[in-house]
Amino acid sequence: YSPDQPKNPGIVCFDVRSEKLSYIKAPPAVVFYCSDAVFIEYKGKLASIVPADPYGPFQRFDMWVLEDVHKHEWSSHICV
């Protein structure tokens, strides 16, 4: 948990072939609740599962899917 949302949240990537670091702009919800977010592979893409309310009773979660790594485009899915 972070008390303040970062202005430019991101995920650090490491390319094992080129041995270079890069960054992917991430949705604020993924970074804001980073200790509660889980990264998974979903249909061959990077995804993050974030609880809708990490301090309340479990009712739903949000799944963010990285649709385009070069354009930093994410889609959001609400799962109940």
C-alpha atoms as an extended CHARMM CRD file, in Angstrom:
* protein
*
        80  EXT
         1         1  TYR       CA              0.0000000000        0.0000000000        0.0000000000  PROA      1               0.0000000000
         2         2  SER       CA              1.2190000000        3.4610000000       -0.8560000000  PROA      2               0.0000000000
         3         3  PRO       CA             -0.3860000000        6.4780000000        0.8560000000  PROA      3               0.0000000000
         4         4  ASP       CA              0.1680000000        8.6240000000       -2.2370000000  PROA      4               0.0000000000
         5         5  GLN       CA             -0.3810000000        7.5040000000       -5.7940000000  PROA      5               0.0000000000
         6         6  PRO       CA              2.7410000000        7.9130000000       -7.9250000000  PROA      6               0.0000000000
         7         7  LYS       CA              2.4930000000       10.4090000000      -10.7800000000  PROA      7               0.0000000000
         8         8  ASN       CA              4.0030000000        8.0570000000      -13.3700000000  PROA      8               0.0000000000
         9         9  PRO       CA              3.4320000000        4.4980000000      -12.1570000000  PROA      9               0.0000000000
        10        10  GLY       CA              5.3250000000        1.8270000000      -14.0090000000  PROA      10              0.0000000000
        11        11  ILE       CA              6.6360000000       -1.7050000000      -14.1130000000  PROA      11              0.0000000000
        12        12  VAL       CA             10.3060000000       -2.4160000000      -14.7400000000  PROA      12              0.0000000000
        13        13  CYS       CA             11.0340000000       -4.9900000000      -17.4620000000  PROA      13              0.0000000000
        14        14  PHE       CA             14.2710000000       -6.8230000000      -18.1420000000  PROA      14              0.0000000000
        15        15  ASP       CA             14.9220000000       -8.2840000000      -21.5980000000  PROA      15              0.0000000000
        16        16  VAL       CA             17.1590000000      -11.3210000000      -21.1100000000  PROA      16              0.0000000000
        17        17  ARG       CA             18.3030000000      -11.3130000000      -24.7480000000  PROA      17              0.0000000000
        18        18  SER       CA             19.4650000000       -7.7020000000      -24.9050000000  PROA      18              0.0000000000
        19        19  GLU       CA             20.0800000000       -7.3980000000      -21.1450000000  PROA      19              0.0000000000
        20        20  LYS       CA             18.3420000000       -4.0100000000      -21.1710000000  PROA      20              0.0000000000
        21        21  LEU       CA             15.8440000000       -2.4800000000      -18.7910000000  PROA      21              0.0000000000
        22        22  SER       CA             12.6530000000       -0.8240000000      -19.9490000000  PROA      22              0.0000000000
        23        23  TYR       CA              9.4880000000        0.4580000000      -18.3340000000  PROA      23              0.0000000000
        24        24  ILE       CA              5.8060000000       -0.1590000000      -18.9400000000  PROA      24              0.0000000000
        25        25  LYS       CA              3.3760000000        2.5100000000      -17.8220000000  PROA      25              0.0000000000
        26        26  ALA       CA              0.9470000000        0.8320000000      -15.4400000000  PROA      26              0.0000000000
        27        27  PRO       CA             -2.5770000000        1.7340000000      -14.3570000000  PROA      27              0.0000000000
        28        28  PRO       CA             -2.5500000000        3.5330000000      -10.9940000000  PROA      28              0.0000000000
        29        29  ALA       CA             -4.6890000000        0.7930000000       -9.3990000000  PROA      29              0.0000000000
        30        30  VAL       CA             -2.0260000000       -1.8270000000      -10.1350000000  PROA      30              0.0000000000
        31        31  VAL       CA              0.7480000000        0.2130000000       -8.5270000000  PROA      31              0.0000000000
        32        32  PHE       CA             -1.3090000000        1.7890000000       -5.7310000000  PROA      32              0.0000000000
        33        33  TYR       CA             -2.2020000000       -1.6150000000       -4.2640000000  PROA      33              0.0000000000
        34        34  CYS       CA              1.0770000000       -3.2270000000       -5.3260000000  PROA      34              0.0000000000
        35        35  SER       CA              1.3890000000       -5.3260000000       -2.1670000000  PROA      35              0.0000000000
        36        36  ASP       CA             -2.0670000000       -6.8040000000       -2.8500000000  PROA      36              0.0000000000
        37        37  ALA       CA             -1.7530000000       -7.0690000000       -6.6450000000  PROA      37              0.0000000000
        38        38  VAL       CA             -0.8120000000      -10.3790000000       -8.2530000000  PROA      38              0.0000000000
        39        39  PHE       CA              0.7610000000      -10.6840000000      -11.6990000000  PROA      39              0.0000000000
        40        40  ILE       CA             -0.3010000000      -13.5910000000      -13.8930000000  PROA      40              0.0000000000
        41        41  GLU       CA             -0.2570000000      -14.6680000000      -17.5180000000  PROA      41              0.0000000000
        42        42  TYR       CA             -3.7090000000      -14.3510000000      -19.0750000000  PROA      42              0.0000000000
        43        43  LYS       CA             -4.1670000000      -15.5630000000      -22.6620000000  PROA      43              0.0000000000
        44        44  GLY       CA             -0.4470000000      -15.0610000000      -23.2970000000  PROA      44              0.0000000000
        45        45  LYS       CA             -0.4370000000      -11.5100000000      -21.9170000000  PROA      45              0.0000000000
        46        46  LEU       CA              0.7250000000       -9.9290000000      -18.6800000000  PROA      46              0.0000000000
        47        47  ALA       CA             -2.1760000000       -9.3090000000      -16.3230000000  PROA      47              0.0000000000
        48        48  SER       CA             -2.5990000000       -8.0660000000      -12.7860000000  PROA      48              0.0000000000
        49        49  ILE       CA             -5.3480000000       -9.0260000000      -10.3740000000  PROA      49              0.0000000000
        50        50  VAL       CA             -6.1540000000       -6.2560000000       -7.9260000000  PROA      50              0.0000000000
        51        51  PRO       CA             -8.7220000000       -6.5000000000       -5.1240000000  PROA      51              0.0000000000
        52        52  ALA       CA            -11.4680000000       -3.9180000000       -5.5410000000  PROA      52              0.0000000000
        53        53  ASP       CA            -11.3190000000       -3.1420000000       -1.8100000000  PROA      53              0.0000000000
        54        54  PRO       CA             -8.3240000000       -4.7520000000       -0.0790000000  PROA      54              0.0000000000
        55        55  TYR       CA             -9.5840000000       -3.6850000000        3.3620000000  PROA      55              0.0000000000
        56        56  GLY       CA            -13.2130000000       -4.7500000000        3.0570000000  PROA      56              0.0000000000
        57        57  PRO       CA            -14.9700000000       -8.0670000000        2.5070000000  PROA      57              0.0000000000
        58        58  PHE       CA            -14.1380000000       -9.8230000000       -0.7570000000  PROA      58              0.0000000000
        59        59  GLN       CA            -16.8450000000       -9.0990000000       -3.3090000000  PROA      59              0.0000000000
        60        60  ARG       CA            -14.9890000000       -8.6200000000       -6.5800000000  PROA      60              0.0000000000
        61        61  PHE       CA            -11.5890000000       -8.0000000000       -8.1120000000  PROA      61              0.0000000000
        62        62  ASP       CA            -10.2970000000       -6.0450000000      -11.0740000000  PROA      62              0.0000000000
        63        63  MET       CA             -8.1070000000       -7.6710000000      -13.6860000000  PROA      63              0.0000000000
        64        64  TRP       CA             -5.8780000000       -5.4090000000      -15.7520000000  PROA      64              0.0000000000
        65        65  VAL       CA             -4.4960000000       -6.9430000000      -18.9720000000  PROA      65              0.0000000000
        66        66  LEU       CA             -1.5630000000       -5.4510000000      -20.8750000000  PROA      66              0.0000000000
        67        67  GLU       CA             -2.9310000000       -5.4070000000      -24.4280000000  PROA      67              0.0000000000
        68        68  ASP       CA             -0.0400000000       -3.6300000000      -26.1740000000  PROA      68              0.0000000000
        69        69  VAL       CA              3.3940000000       -3.5540000000      -24.5530000000  PROA      69              0.0000000000
        70        70  HSD       CA              4.7460000000       -0.9040000000      -26.9480000000  PROA      70              0.0000000000
        71        71  LYS       CA              1.8020000000        1.4930000000      -26.5900000000  PROA      71              0.0000000000
        72        72  HSD       CA              1.3790000000        0.7180000000      -22.8630000000  PROA      72              0.0000000000
        73        73  GLU       CA             -2.3310000000       -0.0230000000      -23.3610000000  PROA      73              0.0000000000
        74        74  TRP       CA             -4.1920000000       -1.9140000000      -20.6410000000  PROA      74              0.0000000000
        75        75  SER       CA             -7.7610000000       -3.1930000000      -20.5420000000  PROA      75              0.0000000000
        76        76  SER       CA             -9.7590000000       -3.4850000000      -17.3410000000  PROA      76              0.0000000000
        77        77  HSD       CA            -12.0980000000       -6.3520000000      -16.4710000000  PROA      77              0.0000000000
        78        78  ILE       CA            -14.3020000000       -6.4460000000      -13.3770000000  PROA      78              0.0000000000
        79        79  CYS       CA            -14.7250000000       -9.9620000000      -12.0070000000  PROA      79              0.0000000000
        80        80  VAL       CA            -17.4800000000      -10.7180000000       -9.4950000000  PROA      80              0.0000000000
